[in-house]
Amino acid sequence: MSQPFRSADIRQAFIDYFISKQHTAVPSSSLIPHNDPTLLFTNAGMNQFKETFLGMETRDYTRAVTSQKCVRAGGKHNDLDNVGYTARHHTFFEMLGNFSFGDYFKQAGIAYIWEFLTSKDWLAIDKDRLYVTIYETDDEAFDIWHTEIGIPAERIIRIGDNKGAPYASDNFWTMGDTGPCGPCTEVFYDHGPEIEGGLPGTPEEDGDRFIEIWNCVFMQFNRQKDGTMLPLPAPSVDTGMGLERISAIMQGVHSNYEIDLFVHLMDAAADILGIANEQQASLNVIADHIRAVAFLIADGVLPSNEGRGYVLRRIIRRAVRHGNKLGAESDFFYKMVAPLVAEMGDAYPELKDKQSQIENAIQKEEAQFAKTLAQGLRLLASELEDLQDGDTLSGAAAFKLYDTYGFPLDLTADITRERGILINEDEFDEHMQAQRDRARDAGKFDVDYSSVIQVDTPTEFIGYEQLTEDNVTLLAVYQNGEATEALNEGMEGVVVLDRTPFYAEGGGQVGELGEIRTATGVFEVQDTKKSGQAIIHHGIVTMGEISAKQSAEAQVLSDIRSASAKNHSATHLLHAALRQVLGHDVTQKGSLVSSDVLRFDFSYDKPVTDTEIMQIERLVNEQIQANVQACIEHMPIDDAMNKGAVALFGEKYGDDVRVLTMGTEQVVDGQRQPFSIELCGGLHVERTGDIGIFKITSEAGIAAGIRRIEAVTGMNAVKYLQQGDQQLSELAAQLKVKRPNIAARVQTMADKQRELEKQLERLQQKMASAQAANLLDDVQNIADVPVLISTLSGIDGKSIRTLMDDIKSKLPDSVIVLIGDKDGQLALAASVAKSVTGRIKAGDIIRHLAGELGGKGGGKPDYAQGGAPKPDNSAAIIGSLPAWLESQLG
Ligand code: SER
């Protein structure tokens, strides 16, 4: 390699080296793990090969090399809190990896590492700076390192189960609580004695001197939920080397943030903020976070309040807060996208393609955060209103500010300190911990491979052509995830067939219902799912018994199938119509197709108007009425794309894809193409007319920038329209008008109600003044001060204020307390004449009274007000007020 070892050169050298060792270069997979509910984000190079390691999927190659986009924030392997303050933690990083699927194992795995790191043709790292660790009992790895590679025994460190449980070890790698895993060997680099830290296995190992650069996992087991280790079909190799760490070594710097890529990003950040780059920790944070944020958005994540979107939101807000710490006064973070594209856009073209989308999403989130910041300040001000010097703000309030309004604790503390108010930090920490636990749980999903790994024969799906097949075989039967011989009447379980007409849940379409009948019993199918290459039927034995190896007849419920097919085809037409009406930026974010309803989520940043909804409905129904044949073809993916087929971003497609075209021909961008053309493996109608009718039932936002449309078709749509029609008839009958006149009648009624409310208010005020005249009779003398305390029923806070002004003028040098009692609420007001405020203050009276009544209130020395929900003992509390006033005035 030639100097200066730019990160981009190292990435390329790694790939070239392994290509020279017969590895296939495979592109990075999306940061959103495909079809793997056990994982929040792609966090290692091996993720995209998980099923290959498990033997559930085969590839055309047995050796692969990748540079994989990874995010470790949220879920297992969460580094977010450390990022910016250590030399090596990142939310986003690139993992270089080589993989063997049942091909080479420990010997070649280790030899490749050593050659690439130390050979003068490759990285030529000084061998004396390298140490290795192995799993304590892995003598085979020891022998290879020692005897074949020639590493002195004292530089090979054995690490046992140092994390307190069997296989819980730095040298036993597991992807998650379940899935492929195995012992590993790691290579460490010595950054030199001037840096603090000790060798792995010593008490000082967490220091920064000896840094792990390459992890090579010998994949041998599939870990089950209960901790059992089942052997994998073939021993394999999975390695990972962080590009940022190896770049630091090759560029002779200690911190990852000093490598070329980060220096450029931090310079850009400093420029944008108008400050000098003095390697402030906050600049590290911004440079790190823009990578995670931009790549996540490019892969389809948007900020939201749950799951992946929530992690993204926290990363953006953390970056914005650090920008504010450095003096940013308005949106700045989105401006980091351009410098990032300049650095990484060549290696990852999705960044270039989606640059403006990424910028918009970030800027929107920044604007939203700015809004919550102001709201948070208002909330804090109201929390502080009732607190005095020396009081403590509850941890719950501080946490709410942090969590809901994105207020860091130290910002809240700055504000409260000025008022002499402390924060209950212990309580804040408890809330924080509870949230972390929740976040961790959100990243942990419950999937057990034990029942599926045994099914190595794929199920042939024959349901595109037929609903019934009378000659299928029960390959296996499961109860509670365990293979069993038979299921008796009343037992729930899972059945796997050699061939099946049942469609397995996928592509948004839910599983199917029906029956599997054998000579001895009937199994009612309640749901069908995919597991590896097999289709599994969940259900219950409703008659007799069924057993493995029996032959059977399988029958899908045709009504349900046909209702689902209508909804699925209508979903495609809806997608196409949305793009015509709202623009081609609309992309699918999710869908659900059942026999009752269809649901379609898509990116769009404002509500769809009623007129647009009607236009969309009209377009779809026009296509239905055109009654065109739906056409299904298989073709190479590139041909499908050339034809303008819509594919889902981040979805995994084979080379040969199933393409569904529907509807009349249209001219799009000067090209003739069918109304809808999409890649799809689902079940559809034969002609668009089969859908019958399409009606949208709701449109709503479900997250920032994501809308959801729900709709119905066929008889469900007829039912929906009939219900609406019936409701209108009932309404017309109740209002005693013809249907076209309903709106006008409702408007007249609303106007009349407003007029009546005004009249009522005027009457109440008149009543209040009338009462005021009588009230003067109730004045008592307390410690030489005329005092009036009066409870007025049916009077609200507004009228109380008018009344108070009225009485005050008639009763100089007095204390007046009025309590309005209306609709279960008490409105409190106190007035203290200026001549008396030296002896008692209105604010104190209201605070006392509201406190006793369980409400809130306060104000100035001469006038204060408050309120409380009326407690049962309110009369007694109000009755004790003269005695209290006497104690204060006396
Ligand atoms: N899967 C291992 C890791 O992530 C090696 O690639 O460290």
Boltz pocket constraint, residues with backbone or C-beta under 6 A from the ligand:
constraints:
  - pocket:
      binder: B
      contacts: [[A, 43], [A, 44], [A, 45], [A, 46], [A, 96], [A, 97], [A, 173], [A, 215], [A, 216], [A, 217], [A, 238], [A, 239], [A, 240], [A, 241]]
      max_distance: 6.0
